[in-house]
Amino acid sequence: MTRIVKDPAERRLELIEAAESLFAKKGYEDTAVSEIVKKVKVGQGTFYHYFKSKEDILEAVAKKVVAPYVEEVRNIAKGNEDPATKVNSILNGILKANDSDLGIMKLMHQKGNHLLHQKVEKALEEGMSPLVTEVLSKGIAEGVFKTEYPDESFGFLIASTLYLSHNFSWDHESRERMRTALEEITSRVLGVTDYRFHLEI
């Protein structure tokens, strides 16, 4: 039987996608490397050619699932909107991602995926931070934002946004009150006076 030799990048992606599928189905903790290679129909030697360990491929999965969200933030950051509008769009993007039952959020909250949750948050932070810093720096230079701690302030806003979007048990009135509060907090934290944030929950 002829052995199929694939492009290294293609083979690596196959392993990542297999791991992602198994992590979503069984959770990271209950998935073995042997199951990943079985799904791709390769030997464990092939796996260890691309990844040092199961945790190593976990990081690759995290980077893969956050890539669309980081790219969305990149597009926002590079766009022509004013800095405040960009911040508004970034926060709404986070709310939209958390409000869906697809992709990244479903994977993060799967039983046995606590470590994946941490890796995803780290990958998001590493991917988004330089882009957000660029937006905030421009806003401060233009006098739109007035804060001495831009990175820390935006980190607080992201944490607040995630907290809000995770509380699915709140009734409509409670969510509206929290939405309004978060809009006001965003303005105060960034020192914005001439822009009204509108968060979509």
Residue, then its C-alpha position, 0 to 999 in steps of 0.5 A: m500500500t502506497r504511503i500518502v505523504k502530505d505537506p507538513a502544514e497540512r498534516r499539522l492542521e489535520l492533527i490540530e483539527a482532530a484534537e479540537s474535535l475530540f476536546a469538544k466531544k470528550g474534553y481535554e482531560d479525557t482525550a489521549v494522544s493515541e485517540i488524536v493520531k487514530k482519528v488522523k490515521v497516523g502513528q504517534g511518532t508523527f504526532y511528536h514530530y509536530f508537537k512536544s506533548k498533548e499540552d503543546i497541541l492544546e496551545a495550537v488548538a487555542k490559537k486556532v479557535v481564537a484566530p477569527y476573533v483576533e482577525e476581527v479585532r485586527n480589522i477593527a483596529k486597522g479600520n477608519e473609524d474613530p478610536a471610541t467607535k473601535v473600542n465599542s466594536i471590539l467589546n460588542g465582538i466579545l459579547k457576540a462571541n460569548d452569546s453564541d453556542l458555537g466555536i470558541m465558547k462551546l469549546m471553552h465551557q466543555k467539561g474537562n476543558h479548564l486548561l483549554h479555557q486558560k490557554v484560549e484566554k492567554a491566546l486572546e490576550e496575546g493576539m488582541s493586546p498589541l492591536v488594542t494598545e494601538v487603538l488606545s494609544k491613538g485615542i489618547a493622542e487625539g484626546v478621545f481617551k483620558t486615562e493613565y492606565p490604558d492597557e489595565s483599563f481595557g483589561f478591566l473592561i474585557a473582564s467586565t464584559l465577559y462577566l456580563s455575557h456569562n450570566f445567562s440566567w439574568d432576566h431581561e430587565s437585569r441584563e438591560r441594567m447591567r448593559t447600561a451600567l457597563e456602557e457608563i463604566t466604559s466611558r468613565v474608565l476611558g475618560v470619554t465625554d463626547y461619545r456614547f457607547h452602545l453595547e449589544i446584548 
